[in-house]
Each structure stands twice: as structure tokens, then as C-alpha cells.
Amino acid sequence: MPSPEGLENAAQRREKIMLAVHVSVSDNGYPPTLRELADTLGVSRRQIAKDVNRLARDGLITHSPGLARSLRIL
């Protein structure tokens, strides 16, 4: 089981993902790619994909795997 610090970091990272998507849509009119999110947050693309999938399971966002810029905040 992950440590409490690990859970806090994961929750903070998912919150940062939501904020980054919101800012990108506000500033550019479209969401970031997973690669752009990974670069922005300084984590691997694999970790971003895991976090995005978790956010989707939690009903906070939608995305279409394999489609660039498909992130949508619900």
C-alpha cells in the first residue's frame, strides 16, 4: 500500500493536471496533450496516463485514448 505521502503527492499531481487542462483551454482554446502535461509537471508520460485514467474513472474528466487533445473537464 502506498504511503500517505505518496497518496498526497498523487492527489496533488491530479489536481495540477486538472488546473493545467483548465489553463490550456482558457489560454489556447484547446487542452494539452499528455506529452505537454508530462513536460509541464515534470513527470513521465506513463505517470500522466495513469493519473488521467484515474481522473476519468473518478468522473472528473473524459478523454479518448489515442486521440491528441481529447481531455475534457466535466
Distance bins in CASP14 RR format, pairs under 12 A and 6 or more apart:
PFRMAT RR
TARGET T0000
AUTHOR 0000-0000-0000
RMODE 2
METHOD distances of the structure
MODEL  1
1 7 0 0 0 0 1 0 0 0 0 0 0
2 8 0 0 0 0 1 0 0 0 0 0 0
2 9 0 0 0 0 1 0 0 0 0 0 0
2 10 1 0 0 1 0 0 0 0 0 0 0
2 11 0 0 0 0 0 1 0 0 0 0 0
3 9 0 0 0 0 1 0 0 0 0 0 0
3 10 0 0 0 0 0 1 0 0 0 0 0
4 10 0 0 0 0 0 1 0 0 0 0 0
4 11 0 0 0 0 0 1 0 0 0 0 0
5 11 0 0 0 0 0 1 0 0 0 0 0
5 12 0 0 0 0 0 1 0 0 0 0 0
6 12 0 0 0 0 1 0 0 0 0 0 0
6 13 0 0 0 0 1 0 0 0 0 0 0
6 14 0 0 0 0 0 1 0 0 0 0 0
7 13 0 0 0 0 0 1 0 0 0 0 0
7 14 0 0 0 0 0 1 0 0 0 0 0
7 54 0 0 0 0 0 1 0 0 0 0 0
8 14 0 0 0 0 0 1 0 0 0 0 0
8 15 0 0 0 0 0 1 0 0 0 0 0
9 15 0 0 0 0 0 1 0 0 0 0 0
9 16 0 0 0 0 0 1 0 0 0 0 0
9 41 0 0 0 0 0 1 0 0 0 0 0
9 43 0 0 0 0 0 1 0 0 0 0 0
9 47 0 0 0 0 0 1 0 0 0 0 0
9 51 0 0 0 0 0 1 0 0 0 0 0
10 16 0 0 0 0 0 1 0 0 0 0 0
10 17 0 0 0 0 0 1 0 0 0 0 0
10 41 0 0 0 0 0 1 0 0 0 0 0
10 43 0 0 0 0 0 1 0 0 0 0 0
10 47 0 0 0 0 1 0 0 0 0 0 0
10 48 0 0 0 0 0 1 0 0 0 0 0
10 50 0 0 0 0 1 0 0 0 0 0 0
10 51 1 0 0 1 0 0 0 0 0 0 0
10 54 0 0 0 0 1 0 0 0 0 0 0
10 55 0 0 0 0 0 1 0 0 0 0 0
10 58 0 0 0 0 0 1 0 0 0 0 0
11 17 0 0 0 0 0 1 0 0 0 0 0
11 18 0 0 0 0 0 1 0 0 0 0 0
11 51 0 0 0 0 1 0 0 0 0 0 0
11 54 0 0 0 0 1 0 0 0 0 0 0
11 55 0 0 0 0 0 1 0 0 0 0 0
11 58 0 0 0 0 0 1 0 0 0 0 0
11 60 0 0 0 0 0 1 0 0 0 0 0
12 18 0 0 0 0 0 1 0 0 0 0 0
12 19 0 0 0 0 0 1 0 0 0 0 0
12 41 0 0 0 0 0 1 0 0 0 0 0
12 43 0 0 0 0 0 1 0 0 0 0 0
12 51 0 0 0 0 0 1 0 0 0 0 0
13 19 0 0 0 0 0 1 0 0 0 0 0
13 20 0 0 0 0 0 1 0 0 0 0 0
13 37 0 0 0 0 1 0 0 0 0 0 0
13 38 0 0 0 0 0 1 0 0 0 0 0
13 40 0 0 0 0 0 1 0 0 0 0 0
13 41 1 0 0 1 0 0 0 0 0 0 0
13 42 0 0 0 0 1 0 0 0 0 0 0
13 43 1 0 0 1 0 0 0 0 0 0 0
13 44 0 0 0 0 0 1 0 0 0 0 0
13 47 1 0 0 1 0 0 0 0 0 0 0
13 48 0 0 0 0 1 0 0 0 0 0 0
13 50 0 0 0 0 1 0 0 0 0 0 0
13 51 1 0 1 0 0 0 0 0 0 0 0
13 52 0 0 0 0 0 1 0 0 0 0 0
13 54 0 0 0 0 1 0 0 0 0 0 0
13 55 0 0 0 0 0 1 0 0 0 0 0
14 20 0 0 0 0 0 1 0 0 0 0 0
14 21 0 0 0 0 0 1 0 0 0 0 0
14 37 0 0 0 0 0 1 0 0 0 0 0
14 41 0 0 0 0 0 1 0 0 0 0 0
14 43 0 0 0 0 0 1 0 0 0 0 0
14 47 0 0 0 0 0 1 0 0 0 0 0
14 48 0 0 0 0 1 0 0 0 0 0 0
14 50 0 0 0 0 1 0 0 0 0 0 0
14 51 1 0 1 0 0 0 0 0 0 0 0
14 52 0 0 0 0 1 0 0 0 0 0 0
14 53 0 0 0 0 0 1 0 0 0 0 0
14 54 1 0 0 1 0 0 0 0 0 0 0
14 55 1 0 1 0 0 0 0 0 0 0 0
14 56 0 0 0 0 0 1 0 0 0 0 0
14 57 0 0 0 0 0 1 0 0 0 0 0
14 58 0 0 0 0 1 0 0 0 0 0 0
14 59 0 0 0 0 0 1 0 0 0 0 0
14 60 0 0 0 0 1 0 0 0 0 0 0
14 61 0 0 0 0 1 0 0 0 0 0 0
14 73 0 0 0 0 0 1 0 0 0 0 0
15 21 0 0 0 0 0 1 0 0 0 0 0
15 22 0 0 0 0 0 1 0 0 0 0 0
15 41 0 0 0 0 0 1 0 0 0 0 0
15 51 0 0 0 0 1 0 0 0 0 0 0
15 54 0 0 0 0 0 1 0 0 0 0 0
15 55 0 0 0 0 1 0 0 0 0 0 0
15 58 0 0 0 0 0 1 0 0 0 0 0
15 60 0 0 0 0 0 1 0 0 0 0 0
16 22 0 0 0 0 0 1 0 0 0 0 0
16 23 0 0 0 0 0 1 0 0 0 0 0
16 32 0 0 0 0 0 1 0 0 0 0 0
16 37 0 0 0 0 1 0 0 0 0 0 0
16 38 0 0 0 0 0 1 0 0 0 0 0
16 40 0 0 0 0 1 0 0 0 0 0 0
16 41 1 0 1 0 0 0 0 0 0 0 0
16 42 0 0 0 0 1 0 0 0 0 0 0
16 43 0 0 0 0 1 0 0 0 0 0 0
16 47 0 0 0 0 0 1 0 0 0 0 0
16 48 0 0 0 0 0 1 0 0 0 0 0
16 51 0 0 0 0 1 0 0 0 0 0 0
16 55 0 0 0 0 0 1 0 0 0 0 0
17 23 0 0 0 0 0 1 0 0 0 0 0
17 24 0 0 0 0 0 1 0 0 0 0 0
17 31 0 0 0 0 0 1 0 0 0 0 0
17 32 0 0 0 0 1 0 0 0 0 0 0
17 34 0 0 0 0 1 0 0 0 0 0 0
17 36 0 0 0 0 0 1 0 0 0 0 0
17 37 1 0 0 1 0 0 0 0 0 0 0
17 38 0 0 0 0 1 0 0 0 0 0 0
17 40 0 0 0 0 1 0 0 0 0 0 0
17 41 1 0 0 1 0 0 0 0 0 0 0
17 42 0 0 0 0 0 1 0 0 0 0 0
17 43 0 0 0 0 1 0 0 0 0 0 0
17 47 0 0 0 0 0 1 0 0 0 0 0
17 48 1 0 0 1 0 0 0 0 0 0 0
17 49 0 0 0 0 0 1 0 0 0 0 0
17 50 0 0 0 0 0 1 0 0 0 0 0
17 51 1 0 1 0 0 0 0 0 0 0 0
17 52 1 0 0 1 0 0 0 0 0 0 0
17 53 0 0 0 0 0 1 0 0 0 0 0
17 54 0 0 0 0 1 0 0 0 0 0 0
17 55 1 0 0 1 0 0 0 0 0 0 0
17 56 0 0 0 0 0 1 0 0 0 0 0
17 58 0 0 0 0 0 1 0 0 0 0 0
17 60 0 0 0 0 1 0 0 0 0 0 0
17 61 0 0 0 0 1 0 0 0 0 0 0
17 63 0 0 0 0 0 1 0 0 0 0 0
17 71 0 0 0 0 1 0 0 0 0 0 0
17 73 0 0 0 0 1 0 0 0 0 0 0
18 24 0 0 0 0 0 1 0 0 0 0 0
18 25 0 0 0 0 0 1 0 0 0 0 0
18 31 0 0 0 0 0 1 0 0 0 0 0
18 32 0 0 0 0 0 1 0 0 0 0 0
18 37 0 0 0 0 0 1 0 0 0 0 0
18 41 0 0 0 0 0 1 0 0 0 0 0
18 51 0 0 0 0 1 0 0 0 0 0 0
18 52 0 0 0 0 0 1 0 0 0 0 0
18 54 0 0 0 0 0 1 0 0 0 0 0
18 55 1 0 0 1 0 0 0 0 0 0 0
18 56 0 0 0 0 0 1 0 0 0 0 0
18 58 0 0 0 0 0 1 0 0 0 0 0
18 59 0 0 0 0 0 1 0 0 0 0 0
18 60 1 0 0 1 0 0 0 0 0 0 0
18 61 1 0 0 1 0 0 0 0 0 0 0
18 71 0 0 0 0 1 0 0 0 0 0 0
18 72 0 0 0 0 0 1 0 0 0 0 0
18 73 1 0 0 1 0 0 0 0 0 0 0
18 74 0 0 0 0 0 1 0 0 0 0 0
19 25 0 0 0 0 0 1 0 0 0 0 0
19 26 0 0 0 0 0 1 0 0 0 0 0
19 32 0 0 0 0 0 1 0 0 0 0 0
19 37 0 0 0 0 0 1 0 0 0 0 0
19 40 0 0 0 0 1 0 0 0 0 0 0
19 41 0 0 0 0 0 1 0 0 0 0 0
19 55 0 0 0 0 0 1 0 0 0 0 0
19 60 0 0 0 0 0 1 0 0 0 0 0
19 73 0 0 0 0 1 0 0 0 0 0 0
20 26 0 0 0 0 0 1 0 0 0 0 0
20 27 0 0 0 0 0 1 0 0 0 0 0
20 28 0 0 0 0 0 1 0 0 0 0 0
20 31 0 0 0 0 1 0 0 0 0 0 0
20 32 1 0 0 1 0 0 0 0 0 0 0
20 33 0 0 0 0 0 1 0 0 0 0 0
20 34 0 0 0 0 0 1 0 0 0 0 0
20 36 0 0 0 0 1 0 0 0 0 0 0
20 37 1 0 1 0 0 0 0 0 0 0 0
20 38 0 0 0 0 0 1 0 0 0 0 0
20 39 0 0 0 0 0 1 0 0 0 0 0
20 40 1 0 1 0 0 0 0 0 0 0 0
20 41 1 0 0 1 0 0 0 0 0 0 0
20 42 0 0 0 0 0 1 0 0 0 0 0
20 43 0 0 0 0 0 1 0 0 0 0 0
20 48 0 0 0 0 1 0 0 0 0 0 0
20 51 0 0 0 0 0 1 0 0 0 0 0
20 52 0 0 0 0 0 1 0 0 0 0 0
20 55 0 0 0 0 0 1 0 0 0 0 0
20 61 0 0 0 0 0 1 0 0 0 0 0
20 71 0 0 0 0 1 0 0 0 0 0 0
20 73 0 0 0 0 0 1 0 0 0 0 0
21 27 0 0 0 0 0 1 0 0 0 0 0
21 28 0 0 0 0 0 1 0 0 0 0 0
21 29 0 0 0 0 0 1 0 0 0 0 0
21 30 0 0 0 0 0 1 0 0 0 0 0
21 31 1 0 1 0 0 0 0 0 0 0 0
21 32 1 0 0 1 0 0 0 0 0 0 0
21 33 0 0 0 0 0 1 0 0 0 0 0
21 34 0 0 0 0 0 1 0 0 0 0 0
21 36 0 0 0 0 0 1 0 0 0 0 0
21 37 1 0 0 1 0 0 0 0 0 0 0
21 40 0 0 0 0 0 1 0 0 0 0 0
21 41 0 0 0 0 0 1 0 0 0 0 0
21 48 0 0 0 0 0 1 0 0 0 0 0
21 51 0 0 0 0 0 1 0 0 0 0 0
21 52 0 0 0 0 1 0 0 0 0 0 0
21 55 0 0 0 0 1 0 0 0 0 0 0
21 56 0 0 0 0 0 1 0 0 0 0 0
21 60 0 0 0 0 1 0 0 0 0 0 0
21 61 1 0 0 1 0 0 0 0 0 0 0
21 62 0 0 0 0 0 1 0 0 0 0 0
21 63 0 0 0 0 1 0 0 0 0 0 0
21 69 0 0 0 0 0 1 0 0 0 0 0
21 70 0 0 0 0 0 1 0 0 0 0 0
21 71 1 0 1 0 0 0 0 0 0 0 0
21 72 0 0 0 0 1 0 0 0 0 0 0
21 73 1 0 1 0 0 0 0 0 0 0 0
21 74 0 0 0 0 0 1 0 0 0 0 0
22 28 0 0 0 0 0 1 0 0 0 0 0
22 29 0 0 0 0 0 1 0 0 0 0 0
22 31 0 0 0 0 1 0 0 0 0 0 0
22 32 0 0 0 0 0 1 0 0 0 0 0
22 60 0 0 0 0 0 1 0 0 0 0 0
22 61 0 0 0 0 0 1 0 0 0 0 0
22 71 0 0 0 0 0 1 0 0 0 0 0
22 72 0 0 0 0 0 1 0 0 0 0 0
22 73 1 0 0 1 0 0 0 0 0 0 0
22 74 0 0 0 0 0 1 0 0 0 0 0
23 29 0 0 0 0 0 1 0 0 0 0 0
23 30 0 0 0 0 0 1 0 0 0 0 0
23 31 0 0 0 0 1 0 0 0 0 0 0
23 32 0 0 0 0 1 0 0 0 0 0 0
23 36 0 0 0 0 0 1 0 0 0 0 0
23 37 0 0 0 0 0 1 0 0 0 0 0
23 40 0 0 0 0 1 0 0 0 0 0 0
23 73 0 0 0 0 0 1 0 0 0 0 0
24 30 1 0 0 1 0 0 0 0 0 0 0
24 31 1 0 1 0 0 0 0 0 0 0 0
24 32 1 0 1 0 0 0 0 0 0 0 0
24 33 0 0 0 0 1 0 0 0 0 0 0
24 36 1 0 0 1 0 0 0 0 0 0 0
24 37 0 0 0 0 1 0 0 0 0 0 0
24 40 0 0 0 0 1 0 0 0 0 0 0
24 69 0 0 0 0 1 0 0 0 0 0 0
24 71 0 0 0 0 1 0 0 0 0 0 0
24 72 0 0 0 0 0 1 0 0 0 0 0
24 73 0 0 0 0 0 1 0 0 0 0 0
25 31 1 0 1 0 0 0 0 0 0 0 0
25 32 0 0 0 0 1 0 0 0 0 0 0
25 61 0 0 0 0 0 1 0 0 0 0 0
25 69 0 0 0 0 1 0 0 0 0 0 0
25 71 0 0 0 0 1 0 0 0 0 0 0
25 72 0 0 0 0 1 0 0 0 0 0 0
25 73 1 0 0 1 0 0 0 0 0 0 0
26 32 0 0 0 0 0 1 0 0 0 0 0
26 73 0 0 0 0 0 1 0 0 0 0 0
28 36 0 0 0 0 0 1 0 0 0 0 0
28 69 0 0 0 0 1 0 0 0 0 0 0
29 69 0 0 0 0 1 0 0 0 0 0 0
29 72 0 0 0 0 0 1 0 0 0 0 0
30 36 0 0 0 0 0 1 0 0 0 0 0
30 68 0 0 0 0 1 0 0 0 0 0 0
30 69 1 0 1 0 0 0 0 0 0 0 0
30 70 0 0 0 0 1 0 0 0 0 0 0
30 71 0 0 0 0 1 0 0 0 0 0 0
30 72 0 0 0 0 0 1 0 0 0 0 0
31 37 0 0 0 0 1 0 0 0 0 0 0
31 40 0 0 0 0 0 1 0 0 0 0 0
31 52 0 0 0 0 0 1 0 0 0 0 0
31 61 0 0 0 0 1 0 0 0 0 0 0
31 62 0 0 0 0 0 1 0 0 0 0 0
31 63 0 0 0 0 1 0 0 0 0 0 0
31 64 0 0 0 0 0 1 0 0 0 0 0
31 67 0 0 0 0 0 1 0 0 0 0 0
31 68 0 0 0 0 1 0 0 0 0 0 0
31 69 1 0 1 0 0 0 0 0 0 0 0
31 70 1 0 0 1 0 0 0 0 0 0 0
31 71 1 0 1 0 0 0 0 0 0 0 0
31 72 1 0 0 1 0 0 0 0 0 0 0
31 73 0 0 0 0 1 0 0 0 0 0 0
32 38 0 0 0 0 1 0 0 0 0 0 0
32 39 0 0 0 0 1 0 0 0 0 0 0
32 40 1 0 0 1 0 0 0 0 0 0 0
32 41 0 0 0 0 0 1 0 0 0 0 0
32 45 0 0 0 0 0 1 0 0 0 0 0
32 48 0 0 0 0 1 0 0 0 0 0 0
32 52 0 0 0 0 0 1 0 0 0 0 0
32 63 0 0 0 0 0 1 0 0 0 0 0
32 68 0 0 0 0 1 0 0 0 0 0 0
32 69 1 0 0 1 0 0 0 0 0 0 0
32 70 0 0 0 0 0 1 0 0 0 0 0
32 71 1 0 0 1 0 0 0 0 0 0 0
33 39 0 0 0 0 1 0 0 0 0 0 0
33 40 0 0 0 0 0 1 0 0 0 0 0
33 45 0 0 0 0 1 0 0 0 0 0 0
33 48 0 0 0 0 1 0 0 0 0 0 0
33 49 0 0 0 0 0 1 0 0 0 0 0
33 52 0 0 0 0 0 1 0 0 0 0 0
33 63 0 0 0 0 0 1 0 0 0 0 0
33 66 0 0 0 0 0 1 0 0 0 0 0
33 67 0 0 0 0 1 0 0 0 0 0 0
33 68 1 0 1 0 0 0 0 0 0 0 0
33 69 1 0 1 0 0 0 0 0 0 0 0
33 70 0 0 0 0 1 0 0 0 0 0 0
33 71 0 0 0 0 1 0 0 0 0 0 0
34 40 0 0 0 0 0 1 0 0 0 0 0
34 41 0 0 0 0 0 1 0 0 0 0 0
34 43 0 0 0 0 0 1 0 0 0 0 0
34 44 0 0 0 0 0 1 0 0 0 0 0
34 45 1 0 1 0 0 0 0 0 0 0 0
34 46 0 0 0 0 1 0 0 0 0 0 0
34 47 0 0 0 0 0 1 0 0 0 0 0
34 48 1 0 1 0 0 0 0 0 0 0 0
34 49 1 0 1 0 0 0 0 0 0 0 0
34 50 0 0 0 0 0 1 0 0 0 0 0
34 51 0 0 0 0 1 0 0 0 0 0 0
34 52 1 0 0 1 0 0 0 0 0 0 0
34 53 0 0 0 0 0 1 0 0 0 0 0
34 61 0 0 0 0 0 1 0 0 0 0 0
34 63 0 0 0 0 1 0 0 0 0 0 0
34 64 0 0 0 0 0 1 0 0 0 0 0
34 65 0 0 0 0 1 0 0 0 0 0 0
34 66 0 0 0 0 1 0 0 0 0 0 0
34 67 0 0 0 0 0 1 0 0 0 0 0
34 68 0 0 0 0 1 0 0 0 0 0 0
34 69 0 0 0 0 1 0 0 0 0 0 0
34 70 0 0 0 0 1 0 0 0 0 0 0
34 71 0 0 0 0 1 0 0 0 0 0 0
35 41 0 0 0 0 0 1 0 0 0 0 0
35 42 0 0 0 0 0 1 0 0 0 0 0
35 43 0 0 0 0 0 1 0 0 0 0 0
35 44 0 0 0 0 0 1 0 0 0 0 0
35 45 1 0 1 0 0 0 0 0 0 0 0
35 46 0 0 0 0 0 1 0 0 0 0 0
35 48 0 0 0 0 1 0 0 0 0 0 0
35 49 0 0 0 0 0 1 0 0 0 0 0
35 52 0 0 0 0 0 1 0 0 0 0 0
35 68 0 0 0 0 1 0 0 0 0 0 0
35 69 0 0 0 0 0 1 0 0 0 0 0
36 42 0 0 0 0 0 1 0 0 0 0 0
36 45 0 0 0 0 1 0 0 0 0 0 0
36 48 0 0 0 0 1 0 0 0 0 0 0
36 68 0 0 0 0 1 0 0 0 0 0 0
36 69 0 0 0 0 1 0 0 0 0 0 0
36 71 0 0 0 0 0 1 0 0 0 0 0
37 43 0 0 0 0 1 0 0 0 0 0 0
37 44 0 0 0 0 0 1 0 0 0 0 0
37 45 0 0 0 0 1 0 0 0 0 0 0
37 46 0 0 0 0 0 1 0 0 0 0 0
37 47 0 0 0 0 1 0 0 0 0 0 0
37 48 1 0 1 0 0 0 0 0 0 0 0
37 49 0 0 0 0 1 0 0 0 0 0 0
37 50 0 0 0 0 0 1 0 0 0 0 0
37 51 0 0 0 0 1 0 0 0 0 0 0
37 52 1 0 0 1 0 0 0 0 0 0 0
37 55 0 0 0 0 0 1 0 0 0 0 0
37 61 0 0 0 0 0 1 0 0 0 0 0
37 63 0 0 0 0 0 1 0 0 0 0 0
37 68 0 0 0 0 0 1 0 0 0 0 0
37 69 0 0 0 0 0 1 0 0 0 0 0
37 71 0 0 0 0 1 0 0 0 0 0 0
38 44 1 0 0 1 0 0 0 0 0 0 0
38 45 1 0 1 0 0 0 0 0 0 0 0
38 46 0 0 0 0 1 0 0 0 0 0 0
38 47 1 0 0 1 0 0 0 0 0 0 0
38 48 1 0 1 0 0 0 0 0 0 0 0
38 49 0 0 0 0 1 0 0 0 0 0 0
38 50 0 0 0 0 0 1 0 0 0 0 0
38 51 0 0 0 0 1 0 0 0 0 0 0
38 52 0 0 0 0 0 1 0 0 0 0 0
39 45 0 0 0 0 1 0 0 0 0 0 0
39 48 0 0 0 0 1 0 0 0 0 0 0
40 48 0 0 0 0 1 0 0 0 0 0 0
41 47 0 0 0 0 1 0 0 0 0 0 0
41 48 1 0 0 1 0 0 0 0 0 0 0
41 51 0 0 0 0 1 0 0 0 0 0 0
41 52 0 0 0 0 0 1 0 0 0 0 0
42 48 0 0 0 0 1 0 0 0 0 0 0
43 49 0 0 0 0 0 1 0 0 0 0 0
43 50 0 0 0 0 1 0 0 0 0 0 0
43 51 0 0 0 0 1 0 0 0 0 0 0
43 52 0 0 0 0 0 1 0 0 0 0 0
44 50 0 0 0 0 1 0 0 0 0 0 0
44 51 0 0 0 0 0 1 0 0 0 0 0
45 51 0 0 0 0 0 1 0 0 0 0 0
45 52 0 0 0 0 0 1 0 0 0 0 0
46 52 0 0 0 0 0 1 0 0 0 0 0
46 53 0 0 0 0 0 1 0 0 0 0 0
47 53 0 0 0 0 0 1 0 0 0 0 0
47 54 0 0 0 0 0 1 0 0 0 0 0
48 54 0 0 0 0 0 1 0 0 0 0 0
48 55 0 0 0 0 0 1 0 0 0 0 0
48 63 0 0 0 0 0 1 0 0 0 0 0
48 71 0 0 0 0 0 1 0 0 0 0 0
49 55 0 0 0 0 0 1 0 0 0 0 0
49 56 0 0 0 0 0 1 0 0 0 0 0
49 63 0 0 0 0 1 0 0 0 0 0 0
49 65 0 0 0 0 1 0 0 0 0 0 0
49 66 0 0 0 0 0 1 0 0 0 0 0
49 71 0 0 0 0 0 1 0 0 0 0 0
50 56 0 0 0 0 0 1 0 0 0 0 0
50 57 0 0 0 0 0 1 0 0 0 0 0
51 57 0 0 0 0 0 1 0 0 0 0 0
51 58 0 0 0 0 0 1 0 0 0 0 0
51 60 0 0 0 0 0 1 0 0 0 0 0
51 61 0 0 0 0 0 1 0 0 0 0 0
51 63 0 0 0 0 0 1 0 0 0 0 0
51 71 0 0 0 0 0 1 0 0 0 0 0
52 58 0 0 0 0 0 1 0 0 0 0 0
52 59 0 0 0 0 0 1 0 0 0 0 0
52 60 0 0 0 0 1 0 0 0 0 0 0
52 61 1 0 0 1 0 0 0 0 0 0 0
52 62 0 0 0 0 1 0 0 0 0 0 0
52 63 1 0 1 0 0 0 0 0 0 0 0
52 64 0 0 0 0 0 1 0 0 0 0 0
52 65 0 0 0 0 1 0 0 0 0 0 0
52 66 0 0 0 0 0 1 0 0 0 0 0
52 70 0 0 0 0 1 0 0 0 0 0 0
52 71 1 0 0 1 0 0 0 0 0 0 0
52 72 0 0 0 0 0 1 0 0 0 0 0
52 73 0 0 0 0 0 1 0 0 0 0 0
53 59 0 0 0 0 0 1 0 0 0 0 0
53 60 0 0 0 0 0 1 0 0 0 0 0
53 61 0 0 0 0 1 0 0 0 0 0 0
53 62 0 0 0 0 0 1 0 0 0 0 0
53 63 0 0 0 0 1 0 0 0 0 0 0
53 65 0 0 0 0 1 0 0 0 0 0 0
53 71 0 0 0 0 0 1 0 0 0 0 0
54 60 0 0 0 0 1 0 0 0 0 0 0
54 61 0 0 0 0 1 0 0 0 0 0 0
54 63 0 0 0 0 0 1 0 0 0 0 0
55 61 1 0 1 0 0 0 0 0 0 0 0
55 62 0 0 0 0 1 0 0 0 0 0 0
55 63 0 0 0 0 1 0 0 0 0 0 0
55 71 0 0 0 0 1 0 0 0 0 0 0
55 72 0 0 0 0 0 1 0 0 0 0 0
55 73 0 0 0 0 1 0 0 0 0 0 0
55 74 0 0 0 0 1 0 0 0 0 0 0
56 62 1 0 0 1 0 0 0 0 0 0 0
56 63 1 0 1 0 0 0 0 0 0 0 0
56 64 0 0 0 0 1 0 0 0 0 0 0
56 65 0 0 0 0 1 0 0 0 0 0 0
56 70 0 0 0 0 0 1 0 0 0 0 0
56 71 0 0 0 0 1 0 0 0 0 0 0
56 72 0 0 0 0 1 0 0 0 0 0 0
56 73 0 0 0 0 0 1 0 0 0 0 0
56 74 0 0 0 0 1 0 0 0 0 0 0
57 63 0 0 0 0 0 1 0 0 0 0 0
58 73 0 0 0 0 0 1 0 0 0 0 0
58 74 0 0 0 0 1 0 0 0 0 0 0
59 72 0 0 0 0 0 1 0 0 0 0 0
59 73 0 0 0 0 1 0 0 0 0 0 0
59 74 1 0 1 0 0 0 0 0 0 0 0
60 71 0 0 0 0 0 1 0 0 0 0 0
60 72 0 0 0 0 0 1 0 0 0 0 0
60 73 1 0 0 1 0 0 0 0 0 0 0
60 74 1 0 0 1 0 0 0 0 0 0 0
61 70 0 0 0 0 1 0 0 0 0 0 0
61 71 1 0 1 0 0 0 0 0 0 0 0
61 72 1 0 0 1 0 0 0 0 0 0 0
61 73 1 0 1 0 0 0 0 0 0 0 0
61 74 1 0 0 1 0 0 0 0 0 0 0
62 70 1 0 0 1 0 0 0 0 0 0 0
62 71 1 0 0 1 0 0 0 0 0 0 0
62 72 1 0 1 0 0 0 0 0 0 0 0
62 73 0 0 0 0 1 0 0 0 0 0 0
62 74 1 0 0 1 0 0 0 0 0 0 0
63 69 0 0 0 0 1 0 0 0 0 0 0
63 70 1 0 1 0 0 0 0 0 0 0 0
63 71 1 0 1 0 0 0 0 0 0 0 0
63 72 1 0 0 1 0 0 0 0 0 0 0
63 73 0 0 0 0 0 1 0 0 0 0 0
63 74 0 0 0 0 0 1 0 0 0 0 0
64 70 1 0 1 0 0 0 0 0 0 0 0
64 71 0 0 0 0 1 0 0 0 0 0 0
64 72 0 0 0 0 1 0 0 0 0 0 0
65 71 0 0 0 0 0 1 0 0 0 0 0
END
